[in-house]
Amino acid sequence: MNQKKILMCLGICSLSLALHAQNGPRNNSKNFPEAVPTNSQVQIFNQTDEVYSLDYLKDVVYATKDNMDLKLQIVMPKPYGESDKTFPCILYVRGSAWMKQNLYVDVPQISAMAKRGYVVTIVEYRPSDVAVFPAQRNDAISAINFMRENAQKYSVDVNNIFVWGSSSGAHTALFTGLHLKGADSNNDSLPDINGIIAYYPPTDVLHLKDDPTAASKGDENSPEGLLIGKIAVWNAPEKAKEASPFYYIKDNKDMPPVFLAHGTKDRVVPFSQADLLANEMEKNGCEYEFYALRNADHGSWQFWTEAMLDKVEKFIVKHLKK
């Protein structure tokens, strides 16, 4: 047997021994004593901030609409040992220009929040070629209700639920805190959520095309045109307004707090869209935080640094209910 095969066998044997050691007999005494070291060079290292392992539940169906199973990707913190602990829940809606989403690409990076002690679920909505606005908003609300109804199963603290979205997903997230115009309040009940995190959201789909940096033209085949029924926004201005969070703020002054973040070099959704919403929220006394990320493009790395996640978590912690 050559040296490479010997090393491979030793590695497999070592791994096997480690696995058996973890699965072997365990002393579960409640009064298990703490070891006292005798070595003169030992350094006692006491840690208090628990780090969780994670469970990933793939493709959990939360609703079926228009003959389409709508799925969640759920990432749950798993405490060491037995625990009935519950965690705040973050529902994350990935952007897709309101078209079919890639539900899996964000699982690794959004899991960073699960590692911090949050149940994180990625929400699928119906794409605009299946159902037009407000289908996406209504799907997100259904997902929130599903997680609340199954809170015990997924270790969710029902008093602490946040909605986070990026791009068209941020547009959808904002609408989970806004009553629709003209809707009967009994038929448009909003879920009880603590706050909304909106990364680079389109907020005024009627005028998005008017920004000199805009890539979308607002015609019937544009993302916003498809969202309102394959109609150019200038041919259906009221429909475009109905699909725009900006026009709801003055009638929803008690909406949940909003965390806005947008890159100053966004090549997809102009920075002015978040700036416009922030100004409207300021005007109407809504609670918000607004971060302009210098030189950040649409969905670029600046949104996912530890420093940025720290800001998001600080916002979440600020609005937790005890």
Secondary structure, DSSP 8 states (H G I E B T S, - for coil): --HHHHHHHHHHHHHHHHHHHHHS-----TT--------TT-------S---EEEEEEEEEEEEETTEEEEEEEEEEE-SSS----EEEEEEE--STTS---SSTTHHHHHHHHHTT-EEEEE----TTT--TTHHHHHHHHHHHHHHHTTTTTTEEEEEEEEEEETHHHHHHHHTTS--TT--GGGS-----SEEEEES----TTTGGGSTT-----STTSHHHHHTTS--GGG-HHHHHHT-GGGGGGG-TT---EEEEEETT-SSS-THHHHHHHHHHHHTT--EEEEEETT--TT-GGGGSHHHHHHHHHHHHHT---
